[in-house]
Amino acid sequence: METINITTEFIKLDALLKFAGLADTGGEAKILIQEGQVLVNGEVCTMRGKKIRSGDTVSVGGQEVTVA
């Protein structure tokens, strides 16, 4: 599990996927989210603009990151 540090109150899910290297492009992030391949705190999330805050965990294809 990797930890991603953010300096703002939140980061949008699609931006986090790119920032953490879980998706190469915004388009790829959008597809992963739309296809239900992204879990936020253990639950499938299909909202691209979901606000991810400190303490949240995001997983894609077995890779997991925690936001701090």
C-alpha positions as CSV (number, residue, x, y, z in Angstrom):
1,M,0.0,0.0,0.0
2,E,1.3,3.4,-1.0
3,T,0.5,6.7,0.9
4,I,-0.2,9.9,-1.1
5,N,0.1,13.1,0.8
6,I,-2.1,16.0,-0.3
7,T,-1.9,19.6,0.9
8,T,-5.5,20.6,0.1
9,E,-8.7,19.6,1.8
10,F,-9.5,17.1,-0.9
11,I,-8.5,15.8,-4.3
12,K,-11.0,14.5,-7.0
13,L,-10.9,10.8,-7.7
14,D,-9.9,11.1,-11.3
15,A,-7.0,13.4,-10.4
16,L,-5.9,11.1,-7.6
17,L,-5.7,8.2,-10.0
18,K,-3.4,10.1,-12.3
19,F,-1.3,11.6,-9.5
20,A,-0.8,8.2,-7.8
21,G,0.1,6.5,-11.1
22,L,-2.9,4.2,-11.1
23,A,-4.0,5.7,-14.5
24,D,-1.7,7.1,-17.2
25,T,-4.3,9.7,-18.5
26,G,-7.5,11.4,-17.5
27,G,-9.3,9.3,-20.2
28,E,-8.0,6.1,-18.7
29,A,-9.1,7.2,-15.2
30,K,-12.5,8.0,-16.5
31,I,-12.9,4.6,-18.1
32,L,-11.7,2.8,-15.0
33,I,-14.2,4.7,-12.9
34,Q,-17.1,4.2,-15.3
35,E,-16.5,0.5,-15.5
36,G,-16.7,0.1,-11.7
37,Q,-13.0,-0.9,-11.3
38,V,-12.3,1.7,-8.7
39,L,-13.0,1.1,-5.0
40,V,-13.1,3.9,-2.5
41,N,-13.0,2.7,1.1
42,G,-13.9,-0.8,-0.1
43,E,-16.9,0.2,-2.1
44,V,-17.3,0.6,-5.9
45,C,-17.3,4.3,-6.9
46,T,-18.5,5.5,-10.3
47,M,-18.3,9.2,-9.5
48,R,-15.3,10.8,-11.3
49,G,-15.5,14.0,-9.3
50,K,-15.8,12.2,-5.9
51,K,-13.9,14.2,-3.2
52,I,-11.2,12.0,-1.7
53,R,-10.0,13.3,1.7
54,S,-7.3,12.4,4.1
55,G,-7.8,8.9,5.5
56,D,-9.6,7.6,2.4
57,T,-8.3,4.5,0.6
58,V,-8.5,4.0,-3.2
59,S,-7.9,0.7,-4.9
60,V,-7.7,-0.3,-8.6
61,G,-6.8,-3.7,-9.9
62,G,-5.1,-4.8,-6.6
63,Q,-3.1,-1.6,-6.2
64,E,-4.1,0.4,-3.2
65,V,-3.3,3.9,-2.1
66,T,-4.1,5.8,1.1
67,V,-4.5,9.5,1.2
68,A,-2.8,11.4,4.0
